[in-house]
Amino acid sequence: MSLFQTPCQDLFWLCAGLVLYAYLGYPALIWLLSRLFGRGHTDPGRADHDLPSMSLLIVAYNEEAVIEERMRNALAMEYPAGKLEIVVASDGSSDATTTLVRRYAEQGVRLLEFQQRRGKAAVINASLPELHGEFVLMSDANT
């Protein structure tokens, strides 16, 4: 026996209910579960200790117009300083990119300077063994 007058009405209300669940029910369920079992109930100092080490690899070729802004953005990331390694790999840049990146060495930014242009894929492959993080996040200079 149909809950409504026709099977089409049953199907309509089932679909409408699924849409409502997707937009209202599921987010509410995730919010509730995060309150019950989320990281908010752990010691904040311990949470930083549990985070994996990360390497941010920025491949750059003649990016002097944007590299300083990218460095400031990378240094402003909210990740524990001891767990984040920022590395810029210069792919044979012929402009001031490497000079500008060197200014950030005291803040922990490391420069891998490749003298000859190799292409982005080759620079990534050559840079990966030089990174120390458990996870690698790759980015362009103009992102």
Phi, psi and omega in degrees: 000138183279140177293321177254190187286327182227158175300329178295323177292321176301313180296318178301311183290329175296313179295318178298320178295321178295320177296314178300319178298318182297321184268333183241311185292312182296312177301321178296320178296315179296319178300313180298314179296323179293327177289325181280321188235006187285178182289345181300342182265007179255165178292124182302323178295322179290325180300317178296323180294326182282345182291143178285159175283142184236143171244125175260114180255119179247115178267129185226140172224113180049059182248032183300334181289334186235352189293323180293321177297321179293322178295315179299319179296316180295319180290340180273001180299141180270070177226141183307129186305319181288349182254356184242125176247126178251121183232130175250126178253113181269123184268067178067034181301136180252005178254205184270015183305309184294323178298317180292321179293322180301333178297339183260009181298322180293340179265009174099005179277130181252139181252128170251110186255115175260118187292321184258138179294127184243337188104152187300314182298318180293322179293319177299313180298322179285333184276327186306317179294343181274352184270150185251349184286153175291328178235148180242129174250121182257142182213153171272161179291330184260020179271000000 
